[in-house]
Amino acid sequence: MEVVILPGSKAIAMLAADAIEALLRRKPGAVLGLATGSSPLPVYTELALRHERDGLDFSQARGFALDEYVGLPPGHPESYREVIRREFTERVNIGAANVHGPDGAAADIPAACQAYEDAIREAGGVDLQLLGVGTDGHIGFNEPGSSLASRTRIKTLVEQTRRDNARFFGSLAEVPHHVVTQGLGTIRDARHVILIATGAQKAQAVRDLVEGPVAAICAASVLQLHPHATILVDEAAASSLRLADYYRHSYDNKPSWQGL
């Protein structure tokens, strides 16, 4: 696990976009894991800029969304399929048929979850997965207590997550209680994971996932077992890290050939 402490969300977005651009230039048909929430939005904005300004090409790329609410009607503005379309895919030249998401409206949710796992596998697996992290350490919608080996499945949201997400809806009552999410085992299968966290409200979760024990109470701590996990945080989110000075020193002296 590599921890990189940066001045703010702009610097984080630039570095994450650098990694995605490098991937696409060496592998135009790369499979991207697409997260929603606030954390990845500056990354999507930076990628859209590079597409428009520099011709960064997404035409052969494929995308798989991390999760989806259960029960929202098709086209609902806060469905994650719509958020990803609005914030990212319609701003670059990735084909709509190349972007996939879990089916939160399926009549048979378990079958739809297995079909999603099969689709990721048939695409060759995710090359780079973007992630945010919740204040309780969840990634995707793998809430505290999730199996570290879990696969795509339905989950019940804890009330803190519903409260955190209510800002995207008209009221807390409108936030669904259930989601379909890639599991922790599914996320771990990605070849590279980039997790983004900003703000003091994420400091405890960042400390738990980076320096705490690997435990289901902090789902993101499973990334300690990942062979290529990059944690991008701002100063506020890094404020509880015991080894912050070491992480800064390591990044400042990193060999140029190593990449992100």
URKA-V488520 format. One record per residue. N is the residue number from 1. RES is the residue in three letters. D_LAST is the distance of its C-alpha to the last C-alpha in Angstrom with 1 decimal. Layout:
BEGIN
n-><N/N>
res-><RES/RES>
d_last-><D_LAST/D_LAST>
END
This chain:
BEGIN
n-><1/2/3/4/5/6/7/8/9/10/11/12/13/14/15/16/17/18/19/20/21/22/23/24/25/26/27/28/29/30/31/32/33/34/35/36/37/38/39/40/41/42/43/44/45/46/47/48/49/50/51/52/53/54/55/56/57/58/59/60/61/62/63/64/65/66/67/68/69/70/71/72/73/74/75/76/77/78/79/80/81/82/83/84/85/86/87/88/89/90/91/92/93/94/95/96/97/98/99/100/101/102/103/104/105/106/107/108/109/110/111/112/113/114/115/116/117/118/119/120/121/122/123/124/125/126/127/128/129/130/131/132/133/134/135/136/137/138/139/140/141/142/143/144/145/146/147/148/149/150/151/152/153/154/155/156/157/158/159/160/161/162/163/164/165/166/167/168/169/170/171/172/173/174/175/176/177/178/179/180/181/182/183/184/185/186/187/188/189/190/191/192/193/194/195/196/197/198/199/200/201/202/203/204/205/206/207/208/209/210/211/212/213/214/215/216/217/218/219/220/221/222/223/224/225/226/227/228/229/230/231/232/233/234/235/236/237/238/239/240/241/242/243/244/245/246/247/248/249/250/251/252/253/254/255/256/257/258/259/260>
res-><MET/GLU/VAL/VAL/ILE/LEU/PRO/GLY/SER/LYS/ALA/ILE/ALA/MET/LEU/ALA/ALA/ASP/ALA/ILE/GLU/ALA/LEU/LEU/ARG/ARG/LYS/PRO/GLY/ALA/VAL/LEU/GLY/LEU/ALA/THR/GLY/SER/SER/PRO/LEU/PRO/VAL/TYR/THR/GLU/LEU/ALA/LEU/ARG/HIS/GLU/ARG/ASP/GLY/LEU/ASP/PHE/SER/GLN/ALA/ARG/GLY/PHE/ALA/LEU/ASP/GLU/TYR/VAL/GLY/LEU/PRO/PRO/GLY/HIS/PRO/GLU/SER/TYR/ARG/GLU/VAL/ILE/ARG/ARG/GLU/PHE/THR/GLU/ARG/VAL/ASN/ILE/GLY/ALA/ALA/ASN/VAL/HIS/GLY/PRO/ASP/GLY/ALA/ALA/ALA/ASP/ILE/PRO/ALA/ALA/CYS/GLN/ALA/TYR/GLU/ASP/ALA/ILE/ARG/GLU/ALA/GLY/GLY/VAL/ASP/LEU/GLN/LEU/LEU/GLY/VAL/GLY/THR/ASP/GLY/HIS/ILE/GLY/PHE/ASN/GLU/PRO/GLY/SER/SER/LEU/ALA/SER/ARG/THR/ARG/ILE/LYS/THR/LEU/VAL/GLU/GLN/THR/ARG/ARG/ASP/ASN/ALA/ARG/PHE/PHE/GLY/SER/LEU/ALA/GLU/VAL/PRO/HIS/HIS/VAL/VAL/THR/GLN/GLY/LEU/GLY/THR/ILE/ARG/ASP/ALA/ARG/HIS/VAL/ILE/LEU/ILE/ALA/THR/GLY/ALA/GLN/LYS/ALA/GLN/ALA/VAL/ARG/ASP/LEU/VAL/GLU/GLY/PRO/VAL/ALA/ALA/ILE/CYS/ALA/ALA/SER/VAL/LEU/GLN/LEU/HIS/PRO/HIS/ALA/THR/ILE/LEU/VAL/ASP/GLU/ALA/ALA/ALA/SER/SER/LEU/ARG/LEU/ALA/ASP/TYR/TYR/ARG/HIS/SER/TYR/ASP/ASN/LYS/PRO/SER/TRP/GLN/GLY/LEU>
d_last-><10.9/8.5/10.3/9.5/12.9/13.6/17.0/17.4/16.8/16.6/13.7/11.9/13.0/11.9/8.2/8.5/10.7/8.6/6.4/10.0/11.6/9.8/10.7/14.1/14.8/14.4/15.9/18.2/19.6/16.5/17.4/15.9/16.7/18.2/18.9/21.6/22.7/21.9/18.2/16.8/19.5/18.0/15.0/17.8/19.7/17.0/16.6/20.4/20.6/18.5/20.7/23.8/23.0/20.9/22.0/18.7/20.3/20.2/23.6/22.6/20.0/21.1/20.5/21.5/22.2/21.7/25.2/28.5/31.6/34.8/37.9/36.8/38.7/37.0/35.8/35.8/33.6/31.7/31.1/27.4/28.1/29.6/26.9/24.2/26.6/27.5/24.2/22.1/23.7/26.8/24.9/23.1/24.7/23.8/27.1/28.6/29.4/25.7/24.9/26.0/26.7/28.6/32.3/33.6/37.0/37.7/41.1/39.7/36.4/35.9/36.4/34.0/31.3/31.8/31.8/28.4/27.0/28.7/27.3/23.7/24.6/26.5/23.6/21.7/19.6/16.7/13.5/11.5/13.3/13.3/15.3/17.3/19.4/23.1/25.0/26.2/22.9/23.2/20.5/22.0/25.6/25.5/27.7/28.5/30.2/28.4/28.3/25.0/25.8/26.9/26.7/27.3/30.5/32.5/32.0/34.1/32.5/33.3/35.1/32.4/30.1/33.0/33.7/30.1/30.2/33.7/32.6/31.7/35.2/38.7/39.3/38.2/40.8/39.1/35.8/36.1/36.3/34.5/31.3/29.9/26.4/24.0/24.3/22.0/22.5/21.6/18.4/17.4/18.1/15.1/12.7/9.5/10.5/9.3/12.2/13.5/16.5/18.6/22.0/24.2/25.4/22.2/22.2/24.1/22.1/18.8/20.7/22.2/19.1/17.1/20.1/22.9/24.3/23.1/25.9/27.1/28.1/24.4/23.1/19.4/19.8/19.6/15.8/16.3/17.4/14.4/12.7/9.2/9.4/7.3/10.2/10.4/13.9/16.4/18.9/21.5/19.5/18.4/22.1/23.1/20.4/22.2/19.4/17.9/18.7/17.0/13.7/14.2/15.2/12.4/9.8/12.5/13.0/9.7/10.4/9.6/9.4/6.7/3.8/0.0>
END
